[in-house]
Amino acid sequence: MIRYRIDASDRHAHTYAVEMTIDAPSSELRLSLPVWIPGSYLVREFARHLHALVAEQGGRAVPVRQLDKATWLVRAQDAGPLVVRWRVYAFDTSVRAAFLGAERGFFNGTGVCLRVEGREHEPHGLVVTGLAEDWQVATALDVAPGTPASAREFVAPDYDALVDAPFELGRFWRGRFTAAGVPHEFVVAGAWPDFDGERLLAEDVLGWRELARRFYQRYHKPVMHTETNIREPLAVDWLKRQWANAHRLKQDGVPLIGFTWYSLIDQVDWDTALREDNGRVNPLGLYDLNRNIRPVGEEYKQLISEWKDVLAAESYGIHMSYS
């Protein structure tokens, strides 16, 4: 197993201390940091935030040579566990890399966890340490077998699964619900003292209107409802419910500037975030891949036809004249 320890104690320096333990290492190992992130395949330079990389075996230093900006070669001395340590500067407030501050932390594995090339298929473990006393951890990874959730130890079947599960650290409210027989859990990071989580769960469509309204009250920024979908035969009903909530939100005075169904045509292999080339069609579009309209597409057209005059009267944004 490849094991990581992510220490979040250096919050004021916005820096994670990372330790990786590799059992039964080969004589030479290539360690690298991806330049992509699952679901967002623009080439990124995560490695520019990584520094102070060292390795040891049995308390003795092991030679490390950097091959390029995101790859290192480590020469192990024997078959004993190899320990590699590095630090990651984390002050990216987006959801693509890593952040660590006095109030919260966040990281994606692609920006923090080096991979051992050739051993990505093995199980990986990760433990989070150095948290503030009242901080929690939220992630989609499974808790390590035989350990309580409070131990903050997690496991993944391979490296791809590890880096496809972001981590949120801090104080937050947790909610649970069941949809189509599947249990779900979600967290609201930075929940303010009067946050009414039970009301959120009680709202229609899992509380989207209520959540969006509260975020608008807090940040005073326009809202867009984007990339919603669900499989047939639930798609038409889901669209109607989402549309009703969007209109109710506008009636609340929230500047809703857009509403989209994702995607226009069916997707291929998005059930694995394009990590696997299976050629599997995900029937979530308004049209199928042969450009035949689906029932949800017909409903979408009907909504536009019925609401076009209202939408024009209620629209927000910049109106441009082309005359």
N, C-alpha and C positions, 0 to 999 in steps of 0.2 A: 504493500500500500504506500502511496505517496501522501504524506501528512503535512498540513500547514498550521501554523499558529500565527494569528493576526492579533497584534497587540495595539490597542487604541488608547494607551495611557498618555501619549504625547499630544494631547488635543490642542494645546496652545501653539505648538509648532506645526500643526496641520500635517502630521506625519505618522504613518503606520509603520511599525517595526514588524517584519515578516520573517518567519523561520520555517524552512522546509526540511523535512527529514525523509531521506530516500533509503529504503531498506534494500539490501543486496545490490549495491550499485555495480555497474560494469566499470572497467578500467578508465573509460572515457565517456563522459556524458555531455550532451548538448542541451543546454537550458535556453529557452526562448520565451519571449513575451509576444502574444499575438498583436497584430496591428489592426484587428477588426473587433467588432462586438456583435453577438448574436442579434439578428434583426436589423442591424445597421452596418452595412458593409463598406462604408467609406473608409479608406485607409487612414488610420490615425496613428499618432506617435506616442503611445502610452509609455514606451521605454524612457522617454525624456524625463519622466518623473522618478525613475528608479535610480538609486545611488547606493554607495557603500556596500557592494556585494562582496561577501567573503564566504569561504567554505572551510570545514574542518572535519576530521575523523578522529575519534578518541581523544579529543582535546588538542590535536595537532593540526596546524594550518595545511590546507590542500591548495595546490596551484590552480588559479583561475585565470583564463585569458578571454578577453572580449573579442569576438570575431567580427561583429558588426554592431549597429546601434541597438539591436534587440536580441542578440544571441551571444551566449557565453559557453566556453569549453572548460569543463572541470575534469581533472585527472585524479581519480580515486586511488588511494594507496593500498587498499585491501577490500575485502567484501563486507566490512562492518558498516553500520549505518553512516550515511553521509549527511551532514547538517550544513545547510546553506542559509545565510542570513542576508537580508537587504532592507533598505528603507524606501518608502514611497511617499513622496510629497503629495498631499491630497487636499487640493483647494479648488476643485472643479465642481461648481454648483449645478451642473447639468446632470443627466442620468447616465452618462456614457463612461465616466472614468471613476474617480473617487473623491470623497470629501470627508474631512474630519475637523470638527470645531468644538467649541465649548458646549453647544446645545444639541448637536446630533452628529452622526456619521453615516456614510454610505460608501459602498464600493461594489464594483463589478469585478469578477474574477479575472477578466482579460486585462485589467489594468493593474492587478496586484499580484496574481499567482503565476509564477513562471511554470512552464510546462517542461516535463522531461521527455524529450523527443524520443519516440519509439515505445514509450510506456503510457501514452495517453489513454489506452483502453483499460488500464488497471483501475481498481477502486481508489478513490481519493477521500481523505478526511480533512476537516477543517475545524479548528476551535478558535473562538474569539475570546480574548482576555483584555484586562486593563480597562474595563468599562467603568464609568461612574456608577455609584452605588444604586441609583434608581433607573439606570438605563436597561432597556430590553433589546432583544435581537429578533428581527423578522426576516425570514427567508423561506423559499419554497423547498429547500433541501430537507431531507429526512433527518431527524435527530438520531445520533449514533445509537445503535442497539445497546440496551443495558445501562444507558445514562439518562438522568433526568433532564428535562428541557432547560432547567436552570444551569446545567453544566455548560451549555452553549457549544456543544460538540455536534458536528453534522457530518454526514457521509454522502458521497455521490458515486454512482456506478462507474463513472469515467470522467476524464477531464472536460469533455464537452458538456456533460450535465452540470459539472461544478461551475463552469463559467456562464452557464445559462440561468443561474439563480442569483440575482443581486441580493445584497445584504443592506438592511436599514437598521441603524443603531440609534438608540435614544429613548425618549419618553413618548409613548403613543398609546392610543386607545385601540383595542382589538375588538373586532366584531366577527361573528360567525353566522353563516346561513347555509341553507341547502337549496340547490337549484337542479332540477331534473334528477333528483336523487343523489347528487354529488355534493358532499360537504365542501364548503369554502371558508376561508378565513381572510380577512383583510385588516389593515391597520390604517389609522389616520395619524400621521406624524405631526407633531407640534399641535396636538389638539388643545384648544384653549380651555380654561377651567369650566366654562358653562356648556361645553360641547355635549349635545344630547345624542349619544350613540344609539340609544334604544329607539328614538324617533327615526333616526337614519335607517335602521333596520326595518322599521315598520312602514316606511314610505314605499310607494309603488316603484317597480323597476329597480329594486334594491337601493332605493334612495338617491338616484342620480340627481333629481331636481333639488332635493334638500341639500345635498353635498355641494352642488354647483352654486346654489344661492349663498351658502355660508362662505364659500371661498370668495365669491364676489364681494360679500360684506367685509371680508377681511382685507383683500388685496385691491379692490376697486379696479379690476381689469376686465375687459370684454371676455366672453366665454364662447367657445366653439365646441359643439358636440360632434366628434369625429371618430371615424373608424369603428362603428358599431355593426355587429352582425350576429347571427345565430343560424344554425342549420335548420333546414326544413324538417318537419312540417311546422316548426315554431316560428319561422322567419316572419310571416305576415303579421301575426299577433304581436311579435316583438317590435316590429317597425311601428305599428299603430301606437303601442304603449310608449315607445321612445318619443314619437312625434307629439303625443299628448303631453308628456312631461316637458318637452322643449317649449311648447306653446304656453304651458302654465308658468314656466320660468320667465318667459317674456312678459306675461301678465304681471309677474312679481316686480317688473321694472328692471330686470337684469338684461344688459345688452348682449344678447345671443346673436353672434354674427355669422353662424354657419351650422349646417347639419348635414352629415354625410353618412352614407352606407358604404362599408368597405367589404368587397371591392366592386368595381363595375362588372368585371367578368370573374369567373371562378379562378381560384388560386391553385397553384401546383406546389406541393411539398412545403407549404407554410406550416403544416402541423409539426414539422421538425425544424422550423425557422431556417429552412434551406440548407441545413447541415447535411442532409442525406438526399441523394439523387434517386428517389424512388419512383418519380413520375406519377405520384398519387394526386388525384384531383380532389381539392377541398371545395365542395359545392356551396360556396358562400356568396357568390356574386349575384348581381341583379340579372345577369345573363350567364349562360353556360359558355363553354369554350367554342361552341359552334355558333355563338351569337344568338341563340334562342333565348327569348326572355323567360325568366322564371316568374312564378306567382308573386314573389316579393317585388320583382321589377314592375309588374303590372300595378301592384298596389302603390309603389313609389310614383309611377306616372300619374295615377289617379289622385294621389295627395297633391302633387304639383298642380294638376288641373283644377282641383277644387279650391286650393288655397292661394293661387297665384295673385289674385287681387289683394287678399289680406297681406300676403308676404310683401308685396310692393309697397303697401301703405305702412307696414310696420318695420321695414328693413332699416338696419343700421349701417353706417359706413359712409364711404365716399361715393357720391353719385357724379358720374362723369358724362359730359355731353360730347357727342362725336359729330355734331353738325358744323 
